Structures are given as structure tokens and as C-alpha cells.
């Protein structure tokens, strides 16, 4: 927050916190090491991709909230036909620069409005906290009817940051507790399993119960 205040990123002209622009979001994420330039970040997502391949009987994935795209890269590298969706043009440009062989796998679609083929699994890691309830219901309706995955690998932080303004800057507008997410997914026919994807301590795996 101190660095942001000094640079002016995430603060309005009155010095009050505001949501980061897409460029600021990407730049600060990069400075924090939240992409494939960071060895620990790479290792985490490589491990998750291997878990998805080895634990789930799937051959295709739709990732919602691809960010810098390293998980998307890892999944495709492992032979899983994967498409990633995100709304940040700077993240997509970064992915294209680092993984040009999979550039067509990354779709810029801020409001999840484009048409997507069916996929065996949907993956969404630390994305849903950025989306209001109306948007979430729209996404899950489309997932249920069009994508029809047999499982969903999901993680969304349940924690409010203690630093005043941090969540506002990062667009954390819909922080829910795990039980709330479980109830939401249940509305769309997906039940929680005992499996825990190795990405965060609150990550969940849901399966189609219909």
C-alpha cells in the first residue's frame, strides 16, 4: 500500500483508494512475483497441473480467470486441451510473449460473453472474488448449460485483507466463506468432494451431481 501510494497507483486525486486499472493490476502483480517469472509461482502451478492430469479423468479444460496464463501453459504442455479466458489485455500480451505456441488458447473475454465448446473440467483459481453475484450467476448458468463440465477445480479467498483499501484496490468485491461457495455451486448441480486441489488451503473440487 505504501508503494502504491507513492506511485499513485490505486489512489484517486484525493488520496483515497480506488480499484487498480488493468495495467496497474498487471504491473503490481508482476512486481509481487505473481507470474511465471517467479520460480515458486511456476512450481505451484506445475504441481496443480500435474494433480489435475493425474487425479481427474479429463482431456479438456476451460480456465476462467487465466491471469498470466502459466497454468494454461502447463495444462496444454501436459496434453490437456485447454482454453483460458480473462479480461486483462496486459496479461494476455504477457502470455503471448512468453508462450507464443499457445497464444490461440488464451481468449480475451472480459464478461464471458463468447461461445465456448464443452469441456471435461472448469478451473477457476482466485477469480470469483472479483465478480458480483449477478455476474457469477451468469457465468455458472453458462457453465452448466454450455460447458457442462463433469468437475470444477475452484479456489477463491475467504480472507479480508487487514490493510485498509487493499481489497478495494484489488477488486475483491465478493469475498465469500467456503460454505457460501459450496451452496452456490450446489444450486447449479455441483457437489463438494473430499479432494483438495493443491493450490490454496481453501481450494475445492466439485463434481456434477445430476
N, C-alpha and C positions, 0 to 999 in steps of 0.2 A: 504494500500500500504506500509506503514511504517513497519508493522508487517511482511508482505511478504518479504520485502527487508532484514529484519533482519534474517529471517529464510532461505532465498534463494529461497523460493517457488515463481515461476513465474518470475524468473530472470535468465538470462544466465550468463556465466562466466565473461562476460564483464560488468555485472551490468545492462544490458538492459532488459526491459520487454519482456517476451515470454508467449506463451499460457501455461496455467496450465496443468499438466498431469492429467489423470483421477483420480489418487489417491489424488493429491493436490486439485483438484476441489471438490472432496467429503469431504476432511478434512476441507477445509476452509468453505465450505457451512455448515458443521456441527458446526464449531465454531461460525458462524454467526446466528445459530439457524434456518437454512432453512430446517428443517425436523421435524418429529413427536416428537422429544424430547422437542419442544417448544410449549407451550400451545397456544400462539397466532397463530402459524402456523397451529396447529390442528384445531382450531376454524374456521379459514378462509376456510380450505378445507372441513370441515364438512358442513359449510354453503353452499359452492359451490355444494357439492354432493347432498344436500337436494334440492337446487334450480334445479339442473338437473333432479332429480326424479320428483319434483312437477310441473315443468314448461314445460317439454318436454315429449311427448308421445313416450317413448322409453323403450326397455327392454334389450338392449345390447350396449356396448361402446367399442371402440378401442381408447386407450390413447397413443398418440405419444409424447415421452419425459416424461417418468414417474418419473424420478428422484428418490427420496427416497420412493416414492410409497404410500404416505398417501391418496391421492385422490383415487387411485386404490383400496386401502383397504376400504375406505368409500363407494365407489360405490358398491363394492361386498357385503359389510355388509348390504347395503340397498336393496339388492336383484336384482341389475342390473348386468347382466352377462358381466363382464368387463375384457379385456386383456390390459396389459400395455407393451409398447415397449421402450427400452432405450439401449444405448450403453455403459454405465458405469458399469463395473462389481462390483465396490465397492458399488454403490448404490443398485444394485440387492442383494448383500450379506447382506446389511443393512436391506433391505425389508424382506428378507428370515428370518433373525434373529428375527425381530420384529413381523412379520405376517406369520409364517410358514404355517398356514392353507390355505394361498392363494399363496404359493410360485410358484405354476404352472401357475398362472395368469400373472406372470412377465416374459417377453421374452427378452433375451439379443440379440439384433439385431442392431448393430451399423449403418448399411447402409440400413435398412428397406428392406432387401432382401428376407425374409422368406414369406411364404404364410399365409394369414390371411383370416378368414371367413368374411362374410358380417356382418356389424354392423349397428344398427339404428343411431348411432352418433359417430363422431370422436371428441375427445377432445385433444387440444394441448395448454398447458399453458407455456409461456415463453421458447419456444424451437426453433421456426423458425428463430430467430435472430442468431442462431448458425450454420445455414445451408446455403451454397451458392445457388445462383439461379438455377444452374443446378440440384442440389440435391432436391430443392423444387419442381421443375417441375416433377422430377421423382417420388417424394412422392405423389404429387397431381394427377398425371396420374394414379398411382396405387390405390389411394383412390377412384378416380372417377370410375375406371373400376372394381376393385376387392372388395372394401369395400362397395361402393355405399351407404354411409350414407344419411339419409334424412336431417341431420343438422350437423353443425360443431361449437363447442364451442372453441373459439380461443382468445389467448392473446399473444402479442409479443411487447416488449418495444419499444416505438418510441424515447426514450431519449438516447443521447450520454452522458456518464459519464464525468463530468468535470475533474476528476483525470487522468492525463496523464498515459497511459498504462493500465488502469483498463479494458477497453473494450477488448484490445488485450489479456490480461491475461485470461479473462472470455470467450473468443471465440465469442464475439459479432461482427461477421463479416458481418452481413446483417441486419442492423437496417433500417427499413422502416417506413414511416409515415402511419397512418391508411388508407388514401385514396389509397396508393400503395397496401396495403394488400387487400383492397376491390376490386381493379381492377384485382389483381392476382386471387382471388377466383372466380371472375366473369368469367374469362377465362375458368374455369372448371365447370361452371354451377351452382355456389352457390352465392346467393344474400344476401346482408346485410339486417338484420331486425332491428327494433327499440329496441329489447330486449337487455339488458346489463347484461351479467353474472356477479355475484357479487364476482369478484376476483381481478381485477385491474380497474382503471378508463378508460382504453383504450380497455377493453375486448369487443368482438363482438360475435354475433350469426349469422351464415349464414344458409340458408335453400336451399334445392335443388329446382332450378327454372325450371328444364327441365321436 
